[in-house]
Amino acid sequence: MKLLADMLETTPTCIGHLVHETRRVLEDHGPQPGYALTRFTTPTALLAFLATAQAPSRTGIMSDLSHPNLIGMSRDDLEELIRRLAPRQVAQTERLSHQRRGAVRQSGSRGGVFPQKIGNRERVVLTILYL
């Protein structure tokens, strides 16, 4: 997780919470992505594996991290999994927000001030890489 956090310029704690939440959704709904045989300990080693000359932008990194050889599933299967999990992730996020608030969202509220650091698509990819 530290490697992924360094590459995505966030904290391991943030990724840890997101992976935990997304893993719970994956476990609840049965998809088993499998395990990658390749492990990396440094961003340099990972980027060398992905055959890039320099660190790509964050969107490029996520595209590279979702490479079929790295995550063990085709891009089409990954997109289908992300599509199937999206409503569940939204529902889980709302449930957790409701628990923190202790009540239903008030009308006219902005629905949260800060945008998510990692989107649902990134959560799924990171969880598969972690697993």
N, C-alpha and C positions, 0 to 999 in steps of 0.2 A: 504494500500500500504506500510505503514511503516513496518508492520509485514513481508510482503513478501520481502521487501528490506533487512531487518535484516537477514532473513533466507538465502537469496541468495547472501549476502555480496555485495550489491550494494546500490545505493541511491534511495530514494523514487522518486526523480525527474526523474531519469533514467527510473524507472518502469512506472511512470506517463506518460511520453512521449510515451513509447512503447505501453502501454495500450490504449492511445488515438489513436495512429496510427492503431492499430489492431482493435479497436472498430469500427473505420471508415470503415475498410475493411469488418467487419462482417455486419455492417448496410447496406453497399452498395450491399451486395450479399445475404441478407435474412436469414441466419441461426439464429435461436433463441434458444440458449442453455438452457434457463430457469434460475431459481434462486435456489441457495442452501438455505436450511432453517437454517443451522448451521453457526454461526458467531464466530470468534476467535479474541481475543485482544492481546494474548501473544503467542510467539513461543511454550512455554511449554504446553499451552492448546491445541494447534494444534497438537503437537507431541503426547500428551497423547491420543487425539482422534484417531490418526493414529496408536496407540498402539506400539510405538517404545520405546526402553529403552534409546536410546541416539540419538542425532542428526545425521542423515545419511549424506552421502556425497551429494553434490549438485545434482547429477543425481538421487540419491535415493530420495531426497526431491521432485524433479519434478515428479518422479513416484508416490510418495505418494500423492502429491497435485492433481494428475490427477485421483484419486480414484473416481469411479462412484458415490458413495454416497456423495462425496463432491462437484463434479461439475455438477451432475444431468444428466449425459449422459454416455452411455457405452463407454468402451475403443475403441471398433470398430468404433462407431460413432465419437468419438474424433479424431481418426486417419484419418477417411474419411474427416472430416472437415479440419484438418491440411493439408491433401493432396490437397484438393480443394482450400484452401487459399494460399498455397505456391507460385504459380506463381503470384498471385495478390500482395502478400507481397513483392516479389522481384521487381515487376514493380513499386510499390509505393516507395520502398527504392531508386531505380534508379531515379525516378522522383524527389524525394526530393534532392538527390545528384546533379542532373542536375540543379535544381533551385538554390542551394547553389553555384555551380560552375559558373552558368550563361552561360554555353556553353556545347557542347558535350564533352565527355571524350576524351582526347588526346591519340593518338596511342602511345603505349610504356609505358603508365603510369601504376602504380602498382595497381590501382583500390582501393585505400584506404590503409592507413598504419595500422590502429588499427582494430583488429577483434571486432565483436559485443560482447557486454557483455552478452546479452540474445539473444538466437536464435529464429527463427520463431516459433518453436514448443512451447517453453517456453512463448513466447508472447501470443499465443492463449490460453494456459492454464491460465496464469495470468489474461488475459482479462475476461475469463469466471468466474474465481474466483472473480474478482472485480465486475462484473455485478451481 
